[in-house]
Every structure is written in C-alpha cells, then in structure tokens.
Amino acid sequence: DNPGLVSHVPVGVRILDINDNPPELARDYDVVVCENAKPGQVIQTITATDKDNSANGARFHFSLDEELPFNPNFTLRDNEG
C-alpha cells in the first residue's frame, strides 16, 4: 500500500466585538482541501451570526492578521460592499 499524502494546517479565527452581543460562528469547521482544487477556488465559507440588530452595527468586517507572514495560498473576501 502507498500511504496517502496528508497535511494538517490549523487556521485560527478570532472574533472581536464592539457592541452588546458577541458574534458567534454558526458551527465548528473541519475542512478538507482536495488535491485537484484550483487556484482561487472557494474551499470553505464561514458563517457567523450576531444577535445585535443592524442599527447597533451587526455588520461584520473580516481581515487577515497583519502580524502573521503573508501567505498567497490563503485569501479572504469581506462581506463589505
């Protein structure tokens, strides 16, 4: 038997909050990336909810941690706009 090639990479998501109720991820995620995934292909969509109403600023803003080294294999699309 030829063992399959496997690599594990932890990805941390930190949720910051500025109003009454903290945003929450809809669930825990365990993502598998197939070897034939194409560049730019969406691998996972992460969903969060916030109990604050939109008048209190329930809109989310996503950004990559600027303290971590740049990785062209990981990008993020914000929900703004």
Contacts in CASP RR format, 6 or more apart in sequence:
PFRMAT RR
TARGET T0000
AUTHOR 0000-0000-0000
METHOD contacts of the structure
MODEL  1
DNPGLVSHVPVGVRILDINDNPPELARDYDVVVCENAKPGQVIQTITATD
KDNSANGARFHFSLDEELPFNPNFTLRDNEG
5 35 0 8 1.000
11 74 0 8 1.000
13 25 0 8 1.000
13 46 0 8 1.000
14 65 0 8 1.000
15 22 0 8 1.000
15 23 0 8 1.000
15 24 0 8 1.000
15 25 0 8 1.000
15 48 0 8 1.000
17 23 0 8 1.000
17 50 0 8 1.000
19 52 0 8 1.000
19 56 0 8 1.000
19 57 0 8 1.000
19 58 0 8 1.000
20 51 0 8 1.000
20 52 0 8 1.000
20 56 0 8 1.000
21 50 0 8 1.000
21 51 0 8 1.000
21 52 0 8 1.000
22 50 0 8 1.000
23 48 0 8 1.000
23 49 0 8 1.000
23 50 0 8 1.000
23 60 0 8 1.000
24 48 0 8 1.000
24 49 0 8 1.000
24 50 0 8 1.000
25 46 0 8 1.000
25 47 0 8 1.000
25 48 0 8 1.000
26 47 0 8 1.000
26 48 0 8 1.000
26 49 0 8 1.000
27 47 0 8 1.000
29 44 0 8 1.000
29 46 0 8 1.000
31 43 0 8 1.000
31 44 0 8 1.000
33 43 0 8 1.000
37 43 0 8 1.000
40 75 0 8 1.000
48 60 0 8 1.000
50 58 0 8 1.000
50 60 0 8 1.000
52 58 0 8 1.000
59 79 0 8 1.000
59 80 0 8 1.000
60 79 0 8 1.000
61 78 0 8 1.000
61 80 0 8 1.000
62 76 0 8 1.000
62 77 0 8 1.000
62 78 0 8 1.000
62 79 0 8 1.000
63 76 0 8 1.000
63 78 0 8 1.000
64 74 0 8 1.000
64 76 0 8 1.000
END
